[in-house]
Amino acid sequence: MDQRSLEQQRFLDQQDQDMYASSSASSSPDPGSDNESNEAGQATVLVFRDQRKQEIQNYAIVGQALWILSPQRTEKIPLAEIDLAASAKANEDRGVEFRVPGTAEGQ
């Protein structure tokens, strides 16, 4: 396995653990509060520090990285490259929830 494959496998293992932990923590899940998919498949907008924007459908935040998950490929973006406040605002304006754990935007 190369370094990228090892990193992806670690990410997937962590994601499985996180999903298990979150499902165990909530004894009565509210079907209306599923944060993993946006209503009607509406995309999440990322606003980068260089002001470019990217719409994504499926992502996960692990540590200091945002992983874009798609059937074609997996892409890792350091959170430092994303303007978190601008991303939160852009998504709020669209009615899409965008939260980053451990930041003011994620609280």
Summary of the structure (lengths in Angstrom):
residues: 107
radius of gyration: 14.5
end to end distance: 37.4
largest distance: 42.6
contacts: 230
relative contact order: 0.14
helix: 43%
strand: 22%
